[in-house]
Amino acid sequence: MDLTKYIRNIPDFPKPGIQFKDITPLLADPAAFAYACARLAAHFSTRPVDAIAAAEARGFLFAAPLALELSKPLIPLRKPGKLPYKTHSFKYELEYGTAELHMHIDGVSPGARVLMVDDVLATGGTMSAACKLIEQAGGTIAGCAFLIELGFLQGRDLLAPYDFFSLVTY
């Protein structure tokens, strides 16, 4: 299945000069959505993975079915103030300022191999921070999985130490 048929370009969103990759047509098509999740799961099904983690919000859309498919726990990584229990946190720099991710302190067991999932890899800043948060909490990174990679932004370079997989590259 050609997943690019289910990803539409939105010019000048969220600001002029940006060509936004809209995945809502893929999410609206159960066969395409299931196919994308199954392909991600198949790639990591023979690799040692103890848990799946994703940063909010669109990453959850792929991480949750992937966790079910691989029968692994799901670790939500959220913005400050969104998790009800004690958390680990990691602050990081973005092109336009700073951001922060949190996870419950019991979200990952020491030494657990965690598969990191997101919908799009752009510059790699958020995924790099998510990986560092998992490592700070005692886990190890089993790999990084994406529906889309925007190769021209070279986010892969920031994630070079980790196993990496994407279904569609622009």
C-alpha positions as CSV (number, residue, x, y, z in Angstrom):
1,M,0.0,0.0,0.0
2,D,1.3,3.4,-0.9
3,L,0.9,5.4,2.3
4,T,1.7,8.7,0.6
5,K,-1.7,8.6,-1.0
6,Y,-3.1,9.2,2.5
7,I,-0.9,12.1,3.5
8,R,-2.0,15.4,2.2
9,N,0.2,18.5,1.8
10,I,-1.1,21.7,3.4
11,P,1.0,24.7,2.1
12,D,1.9,27.5,4.5
13,F,0.7,25.8,7.7
14,P,1.3,26.6,10.5
15,K,3.2,29.6,8.9
16,P,4.3,30.7,5.4
17,G,6.9,28.5,3.8
18,I,6.0,25.3,5.7
19,Q,4.6,22.4,3.8
20,F,2.6,20.6,6.5
21,K,2.1,16.8,6.1
22,D,-1.4,16.1,7.2
23,I,-2.0,12.5,8.3
24,T,-5.7,12.9,9.0
25,P,-6.7,11.2,5.7
26,L,-4.6,8.2,6.8
27,L,-6.3,8.1,10.2
28,A,-9.7,8.3,8.5
29,D,-9.0,5.2,6.4
30,P,-9.0,2.1,8.7
31,A,-7.2,0.0,6.1
32,A,-4.4,2.5,5.7
33,F,-4.1,3.2,9.4
34,A,-4.0,-0.5,10.2
35,Y,-1.5,-1.1,7.5
36,A,0.8,1.6,8.8
37,C,0.6,0.2,12.4
38,A,1.2,-3.3,11.2
39,R,4.3,-2.3,9.2
40,L,5.7,-0.5,12.2
41,A,5.0,-3.5,14.5
42,A,6.4,-6.0,12.0
43,H,9.7,-4.1,11.8
44,F,10.2,-4.3,15.6
45,S,8.5,-7.6,16.3
46,T,11.7,-9.6,16.3
47,R,13.7,-7.0,18.3
48,P,14.0,-6.9,22.1
49,V,11.4,-4.4,23.2
50,D,10.0,-4.1,26.7
51,A,7.7,-1.1,26.4
52,I,6.5,1.6,23.9
53,A,6.8,5.3,24.6
54,A,5.4,8.4,22.8
55,A,5.2,12.1,23.4
56,E,1.8,13.7,23.1
57,A,-0.2,14.1,21.0
58,R,0.0,12.6,17.5
59,G,2.6,10.1,18.6
60,F,0.0,8.5,20.8
61,L,-2.1,7.7,17.7
62,F,0.6,5.2,16.5
63,A,2.1,4.2,19.9
64,A,-1.1,2.9,21.4
65,P,-2.0,0.4,18.6
66,L,1.7,-0.6,18.3
67,A,1.8,-1.3,22.1
68,L,-1.3,-3.5,21.7
69,E,0.1,-5.3,18.6
70,L,3.4,-6.0,20.3
71,S,1.7,-6.7,23.7
72,K,3.9,-4.1,25.5
73,P,3.1,-1.5,28.1
74,L,2.6,2.1,26.8
75,I,4.5,5.0,28.5
76,P,2.9,8.4,27.8
77,L,5.4,11.3,27.7
78,R,3.4,14.5,28.4
79,K,3.7,18.2,28.9
80,P,4.1,19.6,32.4
81,G,1.0,19.3,34.6
82,K,-0.7,16.6,32.6
83,L,0.3,13.5,34.6
84,P,-1.3,13.0,38.0
85,Y,1.6,11.1,39.7
86,K,5.2,11.9,40.6
87,T,7.2,12.5,37.4
88,H,10.7,12.6,35.9
89,S,11.1,15.6,33.6
90,F,13.4,16.7,30.8
91,K,13.6,20.3,29.5
92,Y,14.9,20.9,26.0
93,E,15.5,23.6,23.4
94,L,13.4,24.1,20.3
95,E,13.8,26.4,17.4
96,Y,11.2,28.7,18.9
97,G,11.9,28.4,22.7
98,T,12.0,25.6,25.3
99,A,9.7,22.7,26.0
100,E,9.5,20.0,28.6
101,L,8.4,16.4,28.8
102,H,7.3,14.4,31.8
103,M,6.7,10.7,32.6
104,H,5.6,8.9,35.7
105,I,8.5,7.9,37.9
106,D,7.3,4.2,37.6
107,G,6.8,4.5,33.9
108,V,10.0,2.6,32.9
109,S,11.8,-0.2,34.8
110,P,15.6,0.1,35.1
111,G,17.2,-1.4,32.0
112,A,13.9,-1.7,30.1
113,R,14.3,-1.5,26.3
114,V,11.8,1.2,25.1
115,L,10.7,1.7,21.6
116,M,10.0,5.4,20.9
117,V,7.2,6.2,18.5
118,D,6.0,9.4,16.8
119,D,4.1,10.4,13.7
120,V,6.7,12.7,12.1
121,L,10.4,13.1,12.5
122,A,11.3,16.7,11.6
123,T,14.3,18.3,13.3
124,G,14.5,15.5,15.9
125,G,14.4,17.8,18.9
126,T,11.4,16.3,20.6
127,M,12.3,12.7,19.9
128,S,15.9,13.3,21.1
129,A,14.5,14.8,24.3
130,A,12.1,11.9,24.7
131,C,15.0,9.4,24.4
132,K,17.0,11.3,27.0
133,L,14.0,11.3,29.4
134,I,13.7,7.5,29.1
135,E,17.5,7.1,29.6
136,Q,17.4,9.5,32.6
137,A,14.7,7.3,34.1
138,G,16.9,4.2,33.7
139,G,15.6,2.8,30.4
140,T,17.5,2.1,27.2
141,I,16.3,3.0,23.7
142,A,15.3,-0.1,21.6
143,G,14.7,2.1,18.6
144,C,12.8,5.0,17.1
145,A,9.8,4.5,14.8
146,F,8.0,7.1,12.7
147,L,5.3,7.1,10.1
148,I,6.9,10.0,8.3
149,E,10.5,11.3,8.1
150,L,11.2,14.8,6.7
151,G,14.7,13.9,5.5
152,F,15.6,17.4,4.3
153,L,15.4,18.6,8.0
154,Q,18.1,16.0,9.0
155,G,16.4,15.0,12.2
156,R,18.0,11.5,11.7
157,D,21.4,13.0,12.5
158,L,20.3,14.0,16.0
159,L,19.0,10.4,16.6
160,A,22.1,8.7,15.0
161,P,23.0,6.7,18.1
162,Y,19.6,4.9,18.0
163,D,18.1,2.2,15.7
164,F,15.7,4.1,13.4
165,F,12.8,3.3,11.1
166,S,10.3,5.3,9.2
167,L,7.6,4.2,6.7
168,V,7.6,7.3,4.4
169,T,10.4,9.7,3.7
170,Y,10.1,13.1,2.1
